[in-house]
Amino acid sequence: MIGPAFALAATLAVLTASPLRASPVEVVAATATPGPKGWTITVTLRHADSGWDHYASGWEVLAPDGTRLGYRELSHPHVEEQPFTRSLSGIVIGGGVDYVLIRPRCTLDGWAASPTRLDLRR
């Protein structure tokens, strides 16, 4: 028979072993610049990167209908560089599109629940 002290200790061990969720990846700024070979999207992210097990690992550019127009992979943590900015060039955006959506992701929590709208100035 398992005693109450053992059961309590086992429960606490499970609860404390669960990964703690930090704040989701946040888009703090974004710009879109047209060019001869497509648009350049520049995104500034903030995230509580803690190392290789939990960091902002990328962001995607989506058309209003959800079609992926581009993806910027982030291949390492930015523990000491917060917030940080990265760009993606050569994104083809149709003439009838007046905004795109930026959706970041992290290695632990996955894709952000709500993308950020970025209006295009043509």
MARZA-699946 format. One record per atom (N, C-alpha, C, O): x, y, z; residue in one letter. Coordinates in steps of 0.2 Angstrom, whole numbers, plus 5000, padded with zeros to 4 digits. Atoms other than C-alpha are relative to their C-alpha. Layout:
XYZA;...
***
This chain:
500449945000M;500050005000M;500450065000M;501050075003M;499649945000I;500650174996I;499850055005I;499250065005I;500249954995G;500650305010G;499950074997G;500150084992G;500249935002P;499950485009P;500650044998P;500650084994P;499449965001A;501750555010A;500349994994A;500550034990A;499750025007F;502350454995F;499650034995F;499850054990F;500449975005A;500850504985A;500150074999A;500150094993A;499949935000L;501050684989L;500750024997L;500750064992L;499349995003A;502950674985A;500049994992A;500350024988A;500050025007A;502550584968A;499650064996A;499850074991A;500449955004T;501250714963T;500450075000T;500450104994T;499649945001L;502350864967L;500649994995L;500850044992L;499550015005A;503750784957A;499850004993A;500150034989A;500350005007V;502650764942V;499850084998V;500050104993V;500149935001L;502050944944L;500650054999L;500650094994L;499449965000T;503751024946T;500449984994T;500950024992T;499650035006A;504450914931A;499750034994A;500150034989A;500349975006S;503250994919S;500350064998S;500550105002S;499749945002P;503951124908P;499650065002P;499050065001P;500449944999L;503451304913L;500050044994L;500450044990L;500149965006R;502751404899R;500150075001R;499950105006R;499849934999A;503451574897A;499550044995A;499150014992A;500449965004S;502651714888S;500049984992S;500649964990S;499950025007P;502251674869P;500450054997P;500650114999P;499649965004V;503251744856V;499650064998V;499050064996V;500449935001E;502751934853E;500450034994E;501050044994E;499749955005V;502952034837V;499950075002V;499450095004V;500049934997V;503452204843V;500050054995V;499950114996V;499949955006A;503752284826A;500049964994A;500349904994A;499950035006A;503652244808A;499950054994A;499550104995A;500149955006T;503852334791T;500049964994T;500349904994T;500050035007A;503652284773A;500250054995A;499950114994A;499749955005T;504652364759T;500049974993T;500349914993T;500050035006P;504352334741P;500650014996P;501050064997P;499449995004G;505752304729G;499949964993G;499449934992G;500050035007P;506152244711P;499949925000P;499649904995P;500050074999K;506252064717K;499549975005K;499649925008K;500550024995G;504752054729G;500150055006G;500550105006G;500049964994W;504452124746W;500549975005W;500749925005W;499650024994T;505652124761T;499650025006T;499450075007T;500449994993I;504752094778I;500550005005I;501049955006I;499550004995T;505752144793T;499650005007T;499150035007T;500450014994V;505052084810V;500550005006V;501049975006V;499650004993T;505652114828T;499549965005T;499049975005T;500450044996L;505151984840L;500350015007L;500950035008L;499850004993R;505251974859R;499849935003R;499249915002R;500250064997H;505251804868H;500549985006H;501150005005H;499650024995A;505951734884A;500449944999A;500349895002A;499550055001D;507251624876D;500449985006D;500750025009D;499650024994S;508051514889S;500549954998S;500949935002S;499450055002G;509251404878G;499749964994G;499249974991G;500250045006W;509151274865W;499449965000W;499149944995W;500650044999D;507651184872D;499350055000D;498850024999D;500549965000H;506551344872H;500250074997H;500550115000H;499849945003Y;506751484859Y;499650024995Y;499249974992Y;500449985006A;505851584846A;500449974994A;501049994992A;499650045005S;506251474831S;499850024993S;500049994988S;500149985007G;505451564816G;499450055000G;499050055005G;500649965001W;504051674809W;499849994992W;500249984988W;500350015007E;502951654793E;499650064998E;499350105002E;500449945003V;502151784782V;499449964996V;499549924992V;500650035003L;500351734777L;499650054996L;499650114998L;500549965004A;499151804764A;499450015005A;499349965009A;500649994996P;497451864771P;499649935000P;499349925005P;500450065000D;496751694766D;500449945003D;500149885003D;499750054996G;498051594776G;500649974995G;500949934998G;499450035004T;499251554761T;500750025002T;500850085003T;499349984998R;501051554766R;500450034995R;500450004989R;499649975005L;502051674757L;500850005001L;501250014996L;499250014998G;503751654766G;500049985007G;499649985011G;499850034993Y;504551574781Y;500750025002Y;501250014998Y;499349984998R;506051644791R;500249965006R;499949965011R;499850054995E;506851504801E;500550045004E;501050085002E;499549974995L;507851564817L;500349945003L;500049905006L;499650074998S;509151424820S;500350005007S;500749955008S;499750004994H;509751474837H;499650045005H;499350095003H;500349954996P;509151554853P;500350075001P;500950084999P;499749945000H;509351734856H;499950035008H;499550075009H;500149994993V;509451734875V;500350075002V;499950105006V;499749934998E;510551894877E;499850054995E;500150114996E;500249955005E;509751984862E;499350004999E;499049974995E;500849995000Q;507952034866Q;499950075000Q;500250115004Q;500350045005P;507052094857P;500550004994P;501150034995P;499650005006F;507852054840F;499750004994F;499149994993F;500349985006T;507552094822T;500449964995T;501049954994T;499750045006R;507751984806R;499550024994R;499050044995R;500449995006S;507152004788S;500049944996S;500449894996S;500150055005L;506551894774L;499950044993L;499450084993L;500149975006S;506751954756S;499749964994S;499749904995S;500350045006G;505951904739G;499349985001G;499249934998G;500750024999I;504151884745I;499650034995I;499550094994I;500549985005V;502951884731V;499350015003V;499049965006V;500649984997I;501351974736I;499650034994I;499850084991I;500449985005G;499951994724G;499750075000G;499750095006G;500249935001G;499352164718G;499350025004G;499250075006G;500649994997G;497652144726G;500049995008G;499550005011G;499950024992V;498352104744V;500250075003V;500750105001V;499849944997D;498352254755D;500349995007D;500550045011D;499650014994Y;499052174771Y;500249925000Y;499949884996Y;499750074998V;499952014777V;499949995007V;499850035011V;500050024993L;499951924793L;500749975002L;501049934998L;499350024998I;501551884803I;499849955006I;499549975011I;500150054995R;501451724814R;500649975002R;501049934999R;499450034997P;502951684825P;499949935003P;499349915005P;500050074997R;503351514833R;500649995005R;501150035004R;499450024995C;504451444847C;500049925000C;499549894999C;499950075000T;505151274849T;499649965005T;499549905004T;500450034995L;504151234865L;499250014999L;498949964999L;500749995001D;502451314862D;499750004993D;499150004993D;500250015007G;502351304843G;499850074998G;500050125000G;500249945003W;501451434833W;499650055004W;499250025009W;500449954996A;500751594841A;499249994998A;499149984992A;500750015002A;498851584842A;499750064996A;499350044992A;500249955003S;498551754835S;500550044996S;501050064998S;499549975004P;499551824820P;499950085000P;499450105003P;500049935000T;499952004818T;499950034993T;500350014989T;500249975007R;499252114804R;500550054998R;500750095003R;499649955002L;500452214794L;499850034993L;499749994988L;500349975006D;499752334782D;500550024995D;501150044997D;499549995005L;500652354765L;499850074997L;499350094996L;500149935003R;500952534758R;500349994993R;500949984992R;499850005007R;501052524739R;500150064997R;500350064991R;
***
